[in-house]
Amino acid sequence: MADNDAPAENITSNKSNASSEKEIEMSIDALASQVQESFSLSKRHKFWETQPVGQFNDPGDTSLPEGPIQQPTPLSEVKQEPYILPSAYELVTCDLDSEEVCSEVYTLLTNNYVENDDSMFRFNYSKEFLRWALCPPGYFRSWHIGLRVKTSKKLVAFISGIPAKIRIRDAVMLLAEINFLCVHKKLRSRRLTPVMIKEVSRRVRLENIWQAAYTSGVVLPTPITSSMYWYRSLNPKKLIDVGFSRIDAWDTMTRYINFFKLPEQTATPGLRKMEPRDAPDVARLLKNYLKQFVLAPDFDENEVEHWLLPKEDVMDTYVVESPGSHEITDFCSFYTFTWSIFGSQNHSILKVAYSYYNVSTKTPLVQLMSDALGVAKKKDLDVFMALDIMLNGTFFSELRFRPADGKLNYYLYNYRLKHGLRSSEIGLLPL
Ligand SMILES: CC(C)(COP(=O)(O)OP(=O)(O)OC[C@H]1O[C@@H](n2cnc3c(N)ncnc32)[C@H](O)[C@@H]1OP(=O)(O)O)[C@@H](O)C(=O)NCCC(=O)NCCS
């Protein structure tokens, strides 16, 4: 089987560790050249240049300290009124508990959110997924922001934040994770995005929170790292059928399918679905595991329950309970959503698993992940995606993952790092 199974799945780039040092260097080089390209084209970022973010000419200037770029102001000095928009639009808070509002957000995203370059695939998160992703413990409803047309009340843009405790080296801070930025296709290039971002920043500051983290496929000032998605075919025939992956001319479909066959049974004794009673053990395992990364969330037990307890068609977590001692020694997890497929006669959705947190203390990580793939396959999922962050790069090759086209750039708002990070130094996994 050749390795140039060039996929069409650069959808990952819009939201996109390398298995070896060489690959890490390659991805840093690629990032550097993208930044360089921005310079050479004298590309200005009229909005981002005004924001407290690392600027393209910062790297190398070691006089700039690591840490917050701007100090907090008294809350009374934070702008109290929403930002002003062209008069046809109004900014609103989206109450996701309301079935109607949640459906509106769902519809906006389903029709307008992230696509791959040739618009063959588009992310399609279910309402359950959106509620789960946007309403973790301690969330602020005011951080779910919509833009409506005043006359028709149609929802035409959305941006969201959720609070998250994040550790950067030794500093733990509460920050906002910004996600699900979307502007209706018909209203693109009208500079609505800067208003949405300024409004979410304002509402975040009103909660006395001064930093944010976000990811994007596009290069903005300035990524702290650039990670790559890898994918593992679970349903190779369908992936070829819909144009997600390609088979080499010299290969046969039978051989191709056999190459991606997974064992019928999982290999790890004591592997079972996570249950509420496992939360303290999973929290402990995760905390210890995440210590090794420069940037990582600091989850408490409530958050572990929220993010990791299995939720039908959204989240799967499997723990390893040692058959003798009943100790929880390892766990693996993945979340699931669909992509809409356009232009295929046979299929309209792709069922995609995304590797989440995987912690091994006794079971070899490769075996644990092979079991995760087997479970995902049994659930009839089509493909298993994983970023090259954390220790993920160590299992890609053995488990027959392939690099996907795109990149996912990580950013911090109002926090400067002296040096960029390698993707393997990242333990934060925004959805
Ligand atoms: C991303 C999206 C909201 C941008 O909208 P747009 O109409 O093209 O851009 P606007 O005219 O409103 O604003 C342009 C500004 O937003 C910035 N911008 C564009 N995409 C951005 C992103 N993903 N994150 C942050 N800023 C972004 C641009 O860099 C530009 O600022 P600059 O002049 O400082 O460079 C829109 O293309 C979209 O909804 N895409 C599909 C969903 C998607 O990709 N969401 C982002 C997921 S990470």
The ligand as an SDF file (V2000), in Angstrom:
LIG
                    3D

 48 50  0  0  0  0  0  0  0  0999 V2000
  -14.4880   32.6960    9.0790 C   0  0  0  0  0  0  0  0  0  0  0  0
  -15.5710   33.6810    8.5890 C   0  0  0  0  0  0  0  0  0  0  0  0
  -16.5000   34.0170    9.7440 C   0  0  0  0  0  0  0  0  0  0  0  0
  -14.8690   34.9580    8.0930 C   0  0  0  0  0  0  0  0  0  0  0  0
  -15.8540   35.7960    7.5440 O   0  0  0  0  0  0  0  0  0  0  0  0
  -15.5150   36.8020    6.3420 P   0  0  0  0  0  0  0  0  0  0  0  0
  -16.7950   37.3840    5.9250 O   0  0  0  0  0  0  0  0  0  0  0  0
  -14.6830   36.1000    5.3440 O   0  0  0  0  0  0  0  0  0  0  0  0
  -14.5420   37.9100    6.9860 O   0  0  0  0  0  0  0  0  0  0  0  0
  -14.9290   39.4010    7.4200 P   0  0  0  0  0  0  0  0  0  0  0  0
  -14.9540   40.3020    6.2540 O   0  0  0  0  0  0  0  0  0  0  0  0
  -16.1560   39.3810    8.2400 O   0  0  0  0  0  0  0  0  0  0  0  0
  -13.6980   39.7850    8.3790 O   0  0  0  0  0  0  0  0  0  0  0  0
  -12.3890   39.7370    7.9390 C   0  0  0  0  0  0  0  0  0  0  0  0
  -11.4590   39.6920    9.1370 C   0  0  0  0  0  0  0  0  0  0  0  0
  -11.7400   38.4990    9.9050 O   0  0  0  0  0  0  0  0  0  0  0  0
  -10.5280   37.7600   10.0500 C   0  0  0  0  0  0  0  0  0  0  0  0
  -10.8270   36.3150   10.0730 N   0  0  0  0  0  0  0  0  0  0  0  0
  -11.2020   35.5320    9.0450 C   0  0  0  0  0  0  0  0  0  0  0  0
  -11.3700   34.2640    9.4620 N   0  0  0  0  0  0  0  0  0  0  0  0
  -11.0980   34.2630   10.7810 C   0  0  0  0  0  0  0  0  0  0  0  0
  -11.0800   33.2450   11.7570 C   0  0  0  0  0  0  0  0  0  0  0  0
  -11.3760   31.9680   11.4730 N   0  0  0  0  0  0  0  0  0  0  0  0
  -10.7640   33.5840   13.0290 N   0  0  0  0  0  0  0  0  0  0  0  0
  -10.4570   34.8500   13.3300 C   0  0  0  0  0  0  0  0  0  0  0  0
  -10.4340   35.8710   12.4320 N   0  0  0  0  0  0  0  0  0  0  0  0
  -10.7510   35.5750   11.1700 C   0  0  0  0  0  0  0  0  0  0  0  0
   -9.7380   38.1230    8.8200 C   0  0  0  0  0  0  0  0  0  0  0  0
   -8.3440   37.8120    8.9890 O   0  0  0  0  0  0  0  0  0  0  0  0
  -10.0170   39.6130    8.7110 C   0  0  0  0  0  0  0  0  0  0  0  0
   -9.2740   40.3680    9.6570 O   0  0  0  0  0  0  0  0  0  0  0  0
   -7.8710   41.0780    9.2150 P   0  0  0  0  0  0  0  0  0  0  0  0
   -8.2440   42.1420    8.2650 O   0  0  0  0  0  0  0  0  0  0  0  0
   -7.2500   41.5690   10.4710 O   0  0  0  0  0  0  0  0  0  0  0  0
   -7.0480   39.9980    8.5560 O   0  0  0  0  0  0  0  0  0  0  0  0
  -16.3960   33.0700    7.4130 C   0  0  0  0  0  0  0  0  0  0  0  0
  -15.5210   32.8680    6.3290 O   0  0  0  0  0  0  0  0  0  0  0  0
  -17.0690   31.7720    7.7510 C   0  0  0  0  0  0  0  0  0  0  0  0
  -18.1110   31.7470    8.3820 O   0  0  0  0  0  0  0  0  0  0  0  0
  -16.4610   30.6320    7.3110 N   0  0  0  0  0  0  0  0  0  0  0  0
  -16.9900   29.3010    7.5350 C   0  0  0  0  0  0  0  0  0  0  0  0
  -16.8230   28.9060    8.9810 C   0  0  0  0  0  0  0  0  0  0  0  0
  -15.3810   29.0300    9.4590 C   0  0  0  0  0  0  0  0  0  0  0  0
  -14.4230   28.7170    8.7470 O   0  0  0  0  0  0  0  0  0  0  0  0
  -15.2590   29.4850   10.7160 N   0  0  0  0  0  0  0  0  0  0  0  0
  -13.9740   29.6190   11.3600 C   0  0  0  0  0  0  0  0  0  0  0  0
  -13.6880   28.3270   12.0580 C   0  0  0  0  0  0  0  0  0  0  0  0
  -12.0710   28.3800   12.7380 S   0  0  0  0  0  0  0  0  0  0  0  0
  1  2  1  0
  2  3  1  0
  2  4  1  0
  2 36  1  0
  4  5  1  0
  5  6  1  0
  6  7  2  0
  6  8  1  0
  6  9  1  0
  9 10  1  0
 10 11  2  0
 10 12  1  0
 10 13  1  0
 13 14  1  0
 14 15  1  0
 15 16  1  0
 15 30  1  0
 16 17  1  0
 17 18  1  0
 17 28  1  0
 18 19  1  0
 18 27  1  0
 19 20  2  0
 20 21  1  0
 21 22  1  0
 21 27  2  0
 22 23  1  0
 22 24  2  0
 24 25  1  0
 25 26  2  0
 26 27  1  0
 28 29  1  0
 28 30  1  0
 30 31  1  0
 31 32  1  0
 32 33  2  0
 32 34  1  0
 32 35  1  0
 36 37  1  0
 36 38  1  0
 38 39  2  0
 38 40  1  0
 40 41  1  0
 41 42  1  0
 42 43  1  0
 43 44  2  0
 43 45  1  0
 45 46  1  0
 46 47  1  0
 47 48  1  0
M  END
$$$$
